[in-house]
């Protein structure tokens, strides 16, 4: 198959903590000024911890978004969502097959949640342009000590189809996904990814040496071996890139 056919900063002088803290921490006799600044910084940090966090919305990533190397959303942590299952699907908007989620009452999947600063979804909506956002706030388990507004991306019903020979899964994409699960959840998490994904009859296009996926990453030998081992246990046919 050819490429063409698949489309606490270091103190450096000065004080940015304001003058109010000098009343909280009066100067001690003989105390160096740099120690005073450091003590003020500790109190400032403690005070900030009690400021309610901004209630930005979150996304739930279950594929490439689990790999932090592919995005810059810093408030990210592991989570799981019930009532969904991953599936390889083909969308007319993309020449190759990608992951989506489909309703599955008795299933759950692991992933990564991250805040979307200022509710600015534009960059993510562009990245996930074949998908729509669905509310899953009440179905997500996480360790954040407050309720979250969480959305998951899924291709709308009627706009995706089972993959076929003409729309394979890119191995460079699969590598990125598995690397993310290995980093966040370890080998057992990677195993769970393969277990909770359907559509492995889809052909896989081996483009590792000339990656087509734009967010491809370099994997270690151990990581690629794990991907290959799991693929060898599935009915997937791996095809070489011409």
C-alpha positions in Angstrom: 0.0 0.0 0.0 1.5 3.4 -1.0 1.7 6.6 1.0 -0.4 8.3 -1.7 -3.3 5.9 -1.3 -3.9 6.8 2.4 -4.2 10.3 2.7 9.3 27.8 42.6 11.7 29.8 40.2 15.2 30.6 41.6 15.3 34.0 43.4 17.4 36.5 41.4 16.9 39.7 43.4 13.8 41.8 43.8 10.4 40.6 45.2 7.3 40.0 43.3 5.2 38.9 46.3 4.1 42.4 47.2 4.7 44.4 50.5 1.7 42.9 52.4 3.6 39.8 53.4 6.2 41.9 55.3 3.5 42.5 57.9 2.9 38.7 58.1 6.6 37.9 58.3 8.4 40.7 60.1 12.1 40.9 59.7 14.0 38.9 62.3 17.1 40.4 63.8 20.2 39.5 61.8 18.2 37.4 59.2 19.6 37.7 55.7 17.2 39.4 53.2 17.3 36.3 50.9 15.9 34.2 53.8 13.1 36.7 54.3 12.2 36.5 50.6 12.2 32.7 50.8 10.0 32.7 53.9 7.6 35.1 52.2 7.5 32.9 49.1 6.5 29.9 51.3 3.6 31.8 52.9 2.5 33.1 49.5 2.5 29.5 48.1 0.5 28.3 51.1 -2.1 31.1 50.6 -2.4 30.3 46.9 -3.3 26.7 47.7 -6.6 28.0 49.3 -7.6 30.0 46.2 -10.5 28.1 44.5 -9.2 26.7 41.1 -10.6 28.0 37.9 -13.4 25.8 36.7 -12.2 25.1 33.2 -13.8 22.3 31.3 -11.8 19.0 30.8 -11.5 16.6 27.9 -11.2 12.9 28.3 -8.6 11.4 26.0 -8.6 7.7 25.2 -6.3 7.4 22.2 -3.4 9.7 21.1 -4.4 12.3 23.7 -3.3 9.9 26.4 0.2 10.5 25.1 1.3 13.8 26.7 4.0 14.2 24.1 1.2 15.1 21.6 -0.2 18.1 23.4 0.5 20.8 25.9 -2.4 20.6 28.3 -0.6 20.7 31.7 -3.4 20.0 34.1 -3.6 16.3 33.1 -4.1 13.2 35.1 -5.3 9.6 34.6 -9.0 8.8 34.8 -11.6 6.3 33.6 -15.0 6.6 32.0 -17.8 4.0 32.2 -20.3 3.2 29.5 -18.0 3.4 26.5 -15.7 1.2 24.5 -13.0 2.1 21.9 -13.4 1.1 18.3 -11.4 1.4 15.1 -13.6 3.3 12.7 -13.4 4.9 9.3 -14.8 8.3 8.7 -15.2 9.9 5.2 -13.4 12.9 6.6 -10.2 10.9 7.0 -8.5 8.4 4.6 -7.3 6.1 7.4 -9.0 4.5 10.4 -8.8 6.1 13.8 -10.1 5.4 17.3 -13.5 6.5 18.4 -15.7 5.5 21.3 -19.0 3.7 21.1 -21.6 3.3 23.8 -21.1 0.1 25.9 -23.1 0.0 29.1 -21.1 -2.6 30.9 -17.6 -1.4 29.8 -15.2 1.2 31.0 -12.0 2.6 29.5 -8.9 4.3 31.0 -7.6 7.5 29.7 -6.3 11.0 30.5 -8.3 14.0 31.5 -6.9 17.6 31.1 -8.2 21.1 31.6 -9.0 23.2 28.6 -7.9 26.7 29.7 -10.5 29.4 29.3 -12.8 26.8 27.6 -11.0 27.5 24.4 -11.9 24.4 22.5 -10.7 25.6 19.0 -7.4 23.8 18.8 -8.9 20.5 20.1 -11.9 20.8 17.9 -9.6 21.2 14.9 -7.4 18.3 15.9 -10.5 16.1 16.4 -12.4 17.5 13.4 -14.1 14.3 12.5 -15.5 14.1 16.0 -18.2 15.7 18.1 -18.0 16.5 21.8 -20.2 14.5 24.2 -20.8 15.2 27.9 -19.5 12.5 30.2 -19.1 14.5 33.5 -21.1 12.0 35.6 -19.4 8.9 34.1 -15.8 9.8 34.8 -13.8 8.6 37.8 -10.9 10.9 38.8 -8.9 12.2 41.8 -9.7 15.9 41.4 -11.4 17.1 44.6 -14.3 18.8 42.9 -16.9 18.1 40.2 -15.6 18.5 36.7 -17.2 19.4 33.4 -15.8 16.6 31.1 -16.3 16.0 27.4 -15.3 13.1 25.3 -14.8 13.2 21.5 -16.6 10.6 19.4 -17.5 10.3 15.8 -21.3 10.9 15.5 -23.6 7.9 14.8 -24.0 7.4 11.1 -20.8 9.1 10.2 -18.4 6.2 10.8 -18.0 2.8 9.3 -16.0 -0.4 10.0 -12.5 -0.2 8.6 -11.6 -2.0 5.4 -8.6 -2.6 3.2 -8.7 0.9 1.8 -8.6 2.6 5.2 -6.0 1.0 7.4 -4.8 1.9 10.9 -1.4 3.6 10.8 1.2 1.8 12.9 2.8 5.2 13.7 -0.6 6.3 15.2 -1.0 3.0 17.1 2.6 3.3 18.5 1.8 6.8 19.9 -1.4 5.5 21.6 0.3 2.5 23.2 3.3 4.6 24.3 0.9 6.9 26.1 -0.8 4.0 27.9 2.5 2.5 28.9 3.7 5.8 30.3 0.5 6.4 32.3 -0.7 2.9 33.2 2.3 0.6 32.7 2.2 -2.8 30.7 -1.1 -3.8 32.3 -2.7 -0.6 31.1 -1.4 -1.2 27.6 -2.9 -4.7 27.8 -6.2 -3.2 28.9 -6.2 -0.9 25.9 -6.0 -3.8 23.5 -8.7 -5.7 25.4 -11.1 -2.8 25.4 -10.8 -1.8 21.7 -12.8 -3.5 19.0 -12.2 -3.6 15.2 -8.9 -5.4 15.2 -9.8 -6.9 11.9 -8.6 -3.6 10.4 -5.4 -3.9 8.4 -2.4 -2.0 10.0 -0.1 -0.1 7.7 3.5 -0.3 8.8 4.8 3.2 8.3 7.3 3.3 11.2 10.3 4.0 9.0 8.4 6.8 7.1 5.7 7.9 9.6 2.5 9.4 8.1 0.9 10.3 11.4 1.8 13.9 12.0 2.3 13.5 15.8 4.4 10.4 15.6 6.9 9.7 18.4 10.1 7.8 18.7 9.5 4.6 20.7 12.1 2.5 22.6 12.9 -1.0 21.5 10.9 -2.3 24.4 7.9 -0.2 23.5 7.8 -1.3 19.8 8.3 -4.9 20.9 5.3 -4.7 23.1 3.1 -3.3 20.3 4.3 -6.0 17.9 3.7 -8.7 20.5 0.1 -7.6 21.0 -0.6 -7.3 17.3 0.8 -10.8 16.8 -2.0 -12.2 19.0 -4.8 -10.4 17.0 -6.4 -11.2 13.6 -4.8 -8.0 12.3 -2.9 -8.1 9.0 0.2 -5.8 9.0 1.0 -4.4 5.6 4.3 -2.8 4.6 4.3 0.7 3.2 5.4 0.7 -0.4 
